[in-house]
Amino acid sequence: MDSLKQRILQEGIVVSDQLLRVDSFLNHQVDPPLLLEMGREFAARFRDAGITKVITVESSGISIGFAMALDLNVPMVFVRKKKTVIMDQDAYVARVPSFTKGIVTDLAIAKKYLSAEDTVVLVDDFIANGDAALAIIKIVEESGAKLAGVGIAIEKLFQAGGNAIREQGIRVESLVQIRSMSAGKIEFA
Ligand code: 5GP
């Protein structure tokens, strides 16, 4: 997706060779036309997959998930991040380390919004080590819903997450793939 690549090159801040900030259009301020275009692109790639719900993670996944769900005309459900959930009979919960915050978070989704009748796609802004995505994939499995695939806006290929999911036989669609960010320079695949 060239428009997203251009925005990353123009506005992305390479914080380290592992971490990219795109606060000006995705992670803090949101650019609606760009997000709608990203949503349409994801929707086009999964149009024939029989999606009944788009799953994403708060907070930065919401604008992408919303845009995709709007185009597919299905609901979007976002996974909530909680400090720690003691036990919740009404929710599926999975514990993950946070890539950007260095803390452990519980991801939770109410059981009433995910069931064995659903075919879902998981979308998120970035994939790094894949911990968040793999935890949500477990939640989807536990619910009995069918997972059509995973959509990632910005995949960092030098971190293992995307390929770890592909190795499980799960379809992964990325809008852009970054091969390297060493010496502050972004190189796309
Ligand atoms: P993972 O669980 O794959 O290691 O990390 C995924 C989550 O960490 C994403 O949902 C995203 O919020 C955050 N993340 C990972 N890498 C980056 C990055 O380079 N920049 C930003 N802004 N967030 C990231």
Residues whose N, C-alpha, C, O or C-beta is under 5 A from the ligand:
A	BS01	5GP	Q18 L19 L20 R21 V22 N27 P97 F99 T100 D124 F126 I127 A128 N129 G130 D131 A132 A133 G161
